[in-house]
Amino acid sequence: MLVTALAAIAIVTQDQSALRAAPRDSAAQQAMFWQGDTLEIRGEKGDFLQVYDHRRERGGYVRASQVRVQPLTPEAAPDLLGTVRFLKDMPGTEALGMAYAAAYLRAAPAPAIHSDVFDALSAMSERLANRATAGRPGKAGEALSAHLEVAASHGVTMTSFERDGQIQLCPNGDAARRVLALPATDLQKAQAALSLTRHECVSPALTPTERFALDNWRAEVLDRVQTARLPPVWQNRLHLRKAGVWASLTYQRARRSEPGAPAVAEAAHRAIDALAAANPQELMESDAAARNDAAIRVGASRWGAVPAITPTATPPAPGKDGRPTIVLTAGEPGETCVNLVDATHDARQPLLRRCTWGIVWQASLAVSPQGDALALAVQPLDQWREMWVFRQTGSGNGWQVDAVPPGTEAGAPGYIEFAGWVPNTRLMLAAREVQTGGRHRTTFETLHLATLATEKQADQPSSLSAFYRWQNPLWKAGTVSLR
């Protein structure tokens, strides 16, 4: 804009303020202004100001009561900053607050610019993006679109992409980056880091290489924030965000190396530790969804913390009970093949073979006491882990394998995991945690091996007698579903 050298500007304070061709209400309307629009003042006549709008390249008259004349002198900078601080937490006034922030940055001497203005810009841009993503019908939607245009005129642009049929808007993050670069309080830096690392603002169109680089950067941003002097509620929010980011890095590192490698185990341990560090006593109701989301992310990749069995094509030595096991071999580039083997069938001639592009967490393998069923965790997506169940067919001469998904909504965050065998039955125990339709659900179930259908389920393990009696101790020690 060309107003940087002006001594004063007019900031529009009311939506749908008309720009008239003459200083009277009956004059033709030239344009419609929205709060936050900034105008050059060229004169005054009665109740009207003669102005020029550089964004629309139009001049005219606007009612003086619909704008606020604001000097751009260094002496006015403290008042401008005070107004920005006031508008920071006022929903619906984001565009107006950005106009005052822009005016402050023009008025204040460069060495005196306070980090509070960028902290406020970051908060207002994030709130405006959230409102626009949620959407509003009719006139409210028109106002949102106009406010986004006003924000862009002040340099606060948004990025957008489609996710699950909905357009997601996110701020460009420039203000939050400046908060991290300038002297600021620990709380301001924490809020800036959380704004820059939002999971919903990671574009699904990123390539694996771009996603890996972005998540490493997100982890670095979060690690730079000092948490010792933060209020407990903000410590919790940082821990939960770290848990989600490191869970994603666990999955991505496992795609680049063997599951259970030191780098994978480090990321998984950091994710688990961060989730455990969140104090439930200090958790706000508004943060419950973030905690559930973090738990699903960590739960999906938690097997990365367990050392994997070294893959080999040599058949395992038969156990006393002759139970089968699995051997992993390479398939097509990037593909892993799971081979079901026993003492008489090696990986070259397995009992059954199935290949996947996902991560096979070999350490999760659980074999039934009778040796007629196996459960294995396979993670094809960052937030999605399914359970492969190998079962001996009714004739006893063949095997089949089926993937049990965590939910029915494809791509929805979730995981399902083996939790135990019920002796002398064809039942197995499973825990399921999934996010569907914006709602979180955790269930503990008994599945029938013949059909893999759920026979019984409950919200707590203690509500199912079979689950309470026969849950696997290793599952109970490692799962995050019992948090």
GIWO-V63261 format. One record per pair of residues at least 6 apart in sequence whose ideal C-beta (glycine too) atoms are under 6 Angstrom apart, sorted by the first residue. I is the first residue (numbers start at 1). J is the second residue. D is the distance in Angstrom with one decimal. If there is no record, write none. Layout:
i = (I;I)
j = (J;J)
d = (D;D)
This chain:
i = (1;2;3;3;4;8;8;9;9;10;10;10;10;10;10;11;11;11;11;12;12;12;12;13;13;14;15;15;15;16;17;17;18;19;19;19;19;20;20;20;21;21;21;21;23;23;23;23;30;30;31;31;34;34;35;35;36;36;36;36;36;37;38;39;39;40;41;41;42;42;43;47;48;48;49;49;50;51;52;55;70;72;72;74;76;77;77;77;80;80;80;80;81;83;84;84;84;84;84;87;87;88;88;94;94;94;95;95;95;97;98;98;98;101;101;102;104;115;115;115;118;118;118;119;119;121;122;122;122;122;125;125;126;126;129;129;129;129;132;132;132;133;133;136;157;158;159;160;160;161;161;163;170;173;176;176;176;179;179;180;180;186;186;186;189;190;190;190;190;193;193;193;194;196;197;197;197;197;199;212;215;215;215;218;219;222;227;227;232;233;233;236;236;236;239;239;239;240;240;240;240;242;243;243;243;243;243;244;244;246;246;246;247;247;247;247;248;249;250;250;250;250;250;250;251;251;253;253;253;254;254;254;259;259;259;260;260;264;265;268;268;269;271;272;275;275;292;295;296;296;297;298;299;299;299;300;300;300;300;303;303;303;303;306;308;308;309;311;313;313;315;315;316;318;321;323;323;324;324;326;326;326;327;327;327;328;329;329;331;331;335;335;336;336;337;337;338;338;339;339;339;340;340;340;340;340;341;341;345;351;352;352;354;356;358;358;358;359;360;361;364;365;366;366;367;368;372;373;373;374;375;375;375;376;377;378;378;379;383;385;386;386;387;387;388;388;389;390;390;391;391;392;393;402;404;404;406;406;406;406;406;407;407;407;409;412;412;413;414;415;416;416;417;419;419;419;419;419;419;420;420;420;420;421;422;422;426;426;426;427;428;429;430;430;431;431;432;433;433;434;442;443;444;444;444;445;445;446;446;446;447;448;456;458;461;461;462)
j = (54;54;9;40;106;69;71;38;70;39;41;49;51;67;69;38;68;70;99;33;35;37;67;35;68;66;34;35;143;32;33;66;29;30;31;60;62;27;60;61;27;28;30;60;45;46;48;61;58;60;56;58;146;150;95;96;95;96;98;99;150;150;99;51;53;52;49;51;50;52;50;64;61;63;62;64;61;62;59;153;103;106;107;109;107;104;107;108;100;103;104;107;104;100;100;101;104;117;120;93;97;120;123;124;127;128;147;150;151;124;151;154;156;117;121;154;117;179;182;184;175;178;179;179;188;175;175;176;192;195;156;171;171;195;158;169;170;171;144;148;169;168;169;144;172;169;170;167;169;168;203;204;201;196;192;195;196;188;192;189;192;226;229;230;225;225;230;234;238;221;222;225;241;221;218;221;222;241;244;252;245;248;249;245;245;242;235;238;282;282;284;278;282;283;274;277;278;278;290;291;294;274;271;274;275;294;298;294;297;267;270;271;271;297;298;301;382;267;264;267;268;271;301;304;301;382;263;264;267;264;304;359;308;359;361;307;308;304;305;304;305;305;298;305;294;298;440;480;413;433;383;480;415;433;480;379;383;385;415;361;363;364;377;363;362;363;362;328;329;347;341;346;325;343;371;367;371;340;342;338;340;365;339;341;347;336;337;347;337;355;355;357;356;360;353;355;354;360;347;350;353;350;351;352;390;399;347;350;351;399;399;401;401;378;378;379;380;379;378;377;377;376;375;418;374;421;392;391;449;390;387;389;418;388;385;386;388;385;413;415;403;405;404;416;401;403;402;399;401;400;449;399;400;452;416;452;414;415;416;432;434;414;434;436;436;435;436;435;434;433;430;432;431;429;430;431;471;472;475;429;470;471;472;428;466;470;448;449;450;446;447;467;445;447;444;481;443;442;481;441;481;457;458;461;467;454;457;455;456;466;454;455;464;464;467;468;468)
d = (5.1;5.1;5.4;5.5;5.6;5.8;4.8;5.4;5.7;4.3;5.3;6.0;5.7;4.1;5.5;5.8;5.0;5.5;4.9;4.5;5.7;4.1;5.3;5.8;5.3;4.7;5.1;5.4;5.8;5.8;4.2;4.1;4.8;4.3;4.2;4.3;5.6;4.1;5.5;4.7;4.7;4.5;5.6;5.7;4.4;5.7;3.8;4.5;5.4;4.5;5.4;5.4;4.2;5.7;5.4;4.4;3.3;4.7;5.9;4.1;4.0;5.8;5.6;4.0;5.5;4.5;5.9;5.9;4.7;5.7;3.7;5.7;4.2;6.0;5.7;5.2;5.6;5.5;4.3;5.2;5.5;5.2;4.6;5.7;5.3;5.9;4.5;3.9;5.7;5.4;3.9;5.9;5.3;4.8;5.0;5.0;5.9;5.7;4.9;5.1;3.5;4.0;5.5;4.2;5.7;4.0;4.0;4.2;5.6;4.8;5.4;4.6;5.6;5.2;5.2;4.4;5.5;5.7;4.3;4.1;4.6;4.3;4.9;5.3;4.7;3.8;4.1;4.3;5.8;5.3;4.9;3.7;5.6;5.3;5.7;4.5;5.5;5.2;5.2;6.0;4.8;5.5;4.9;5.6;4.9;4.8;5.2;5.6;5.0;5.8;4.6;5.8;3.8;5.2;4.0;4.5;4.9;5.5;3.9;5.9;5.3;5.1;5.2;5.7;5.3;5.1;5.8;5.2;5.9;5.1;5.4;4.9;5.9;5.6;4.3;5.9;6.0;5.7;5.7;4.8;5.9;5.1;5.3;4.9;5.1;5.1;5.1;5.9;3.8;5.8;5.7;4.7;5.6;5.8;4.9;4.5;4.4;5.4;5.0;5.7;4.3;4.1;5.1;3.9;4.1;4.3;5.3;4.8;4.6;5.2;4.3;3.8;4.2;3.9;4.7;5.0;5.4;4.3;6.0;4.2;4.4;5.9;4.1;4.2;4.9;5.1;5.0;4.7;5.4;4.9;5.8;4.7;4.9;5.8;5.8;4.8;2.8;4.6;5.6;3.4;3.7;5.1;4.8;6.0;5.7;4.9;4.2;5.1;4.7;5.6;5.6;5.4;4.8;5.8;4.6;5.9;5.6;4.2;4.4;3.6;5.7;4.9;5.5;4.0;4.9;5.1;5.2;4.4;5.9;4.3;4.9;3.9;5.1;3.4;5.9;5.0;3.5;5.7;4.2;5.4;5.9;5.9;4.7;5.2;4.5;5.7;4.9;5.4;4.4;4.3;5.2;5.7;5.9;5.0;5.7;4.2;5.3;6.0;4.4;3.8;5.1;5.3;4.3;4.2;5.7;5.9;6.0;5.3;5.0;5.1;4.3;6.0;5.3;5.8;5.1;5.4;3.3;4.4;5.4;4.3;3.7;5.3;4.6;4.9;5.1;5.1;4.1;5.1;5.5;4.2;5.8;5.6;3.7;4.5;5.9;5.7;5.3;4.3;3.9;3.9;4.9;5.0;4.6;5.0;5.7;5.4;5.6;5.9;4.8;5.8;5.6;5.7;6.0;5.8;5.8;5.6;3.3;5.1;4.3;5.7;4.8;4.8;4.0;5.4;4.8;5.7;5.1;4.5;3.2;5.9;5.7;4.5;5.4;4.0;5.6;4.9;5.4;5.9;4.7;4.0;4.8;4.6;4.0;5.6;5.2;5.1;6.0;4.5;5.9;5.0;5.2;5.4;5.0;5.4;5.4;4.6;5.0;4.7;5.3;5.8;5.6;4.7;5.5;4.8;5.2;4.8;4.2;4.8;5.0;5.5;5.9;5.5;5.8;4.9;4.7;5.7;5.2)
